[in-house]
Amino acid sequence: MKIGEITNQIKGLSSDKLFAQPQKDDKSFGDILNKSLGELNDSQVKAYDAMESIATGKVENLQKAVQKIEEAELSLKLALEVKNKALSAYKDIMRMQI
């Protein structure tokens, strides 16, 4: 990256954009969490359906079925890691002295 490109990007940033108040249509943390859990559930259901179609021999494209299963597994692992980090942060906050 060239220095000129960096300075142009820095000039494009204004303090108004950096310290702007959140918009009224921003979603809450709970809304984002519910949406994410819904997407996680959908991917798990699709993976289960793919496993079922593999087991019964009704799968048309084995590669896509295995891909759905792997994506569901990875998304579940990510969700578990996020949960563990959030729980760890909560415990750290609870241990703080006031």
PyMOL commands that set and color helices and strands:
alter all, ss='L'
color gray80, all
select helices_A, chain A and resi 3-12+15-18+29-56+62-95
alter helices_A, ss='H'
color red, helices_A
deselect
rebuild
show_as cartoon
